Amino acid sequence: MRIDKYLKNSRIIKRRTVAKEACEQGRVLLNGKAAKPGDEVKVGDNIEINFGNGSRKIQIIRVDDNVPKDKAQELYKELYKEL
């Protein structure tokens, strides 16, 4: 699955266009490297997102296409959060 779609499905970022823009601006790292919106993610990958005033690091546990809102947090494990 594409990283921009994963960020939207897991509800880490609310809209896919915002996730795509974050990747294009270099604010999303996939396994320590700058991610492009079309980069593929898999179980075990680490994603780091740098927001305006903080950052967040997660590890992918599952990759599912359609996930209900209440199950979205089961897709990843929070490793670090500073907001």
KATAZI-V938468 format. One record per residue. RES is the residue in one letter. PHI is phi in whole degrees, 0 to 359 (none if undefined). PSI is psi in radians with two decimals (999 if undefined). NEAR is the number of other C-alpha atoms within 10 Angstrom. Layout:
RES:PHI:PSI:NEAR
RES:PHI:PSI:NEAR
This chain:
M:none:2.50:13
R:295:2.56:14
I:295:-0.64:23
D:295:-0.66:26
K:290:-0.68:21
Y:297:-0.76:23
L:299:-0.60:19
K:285:-0.80:18
N:296:-0.61:23
S:276:-0.06:24
R:63:0.46:18
I:286:-0.71:16
I:238:2.34:18
K:291:-0.60:12
R:233:2.55:14
R:294:-0.62:18
T:295:-0.64:14
V:292:-0.69:14
A:296:-0.71:23
K:297:-0.77:22
E:296:-0.69:15
A:298:-0.71:21
C:295:-0.79:22
E:295:-0.51:14
Q:273:0.00:12
G:80:0.32:14
R:268:-0.02:17
V:240:2.22:28
L:246:2.37:18
L:245:1.97:21
N:53:0.73:14
G:85:-0.03:11
K:242:2.59:11
A:302:2.28:17
A:265:2.47:23
K:264:2.68:20
P:304:-0.51:19
G:267:0.03:13
D:297:2.40:13
E:276:2.43:15
V:249:2.69:19
K:217:2.94:15
V:301:2.33:12
G:98:-0.25:14
D:291:2.62:15
N:252:2.36:20
I:238:2.30:24
E:240:2.24:22
I:241:2.20:22
N:257:1.98:16
F:270:3.14:13
G:303:-0.72:8
N:236:0.25:7
G:189:-3.04:10
S:215:2.89:15
R:214:2.34:17
K:235:2.27:19
I:229:2.80:20
Q:240:2.34:20
I:284:2.23:19
I:257:-0.72:16
R:220:2.67:17
V:236:1.80:17
D:237:2.60:12
D:281:-0.98:10
N:247:2.03:9
V:232:2.26:15
P:296:2.69:10
K:305:-0.72:10
D:286:-0.22:7
K:256:-0.04:10
A:299:-0.63:17
Q:287:-0.17:17
E:281:-0.14:13
L:279:-0.32:19
Y:214:2.85:21
K:243:2.25:15
E:286:2.12:13
L:261:-0.60:12
Y:200:2.44:11
K:212:2.18:12
E:224:1.85:10
L:235:999:9
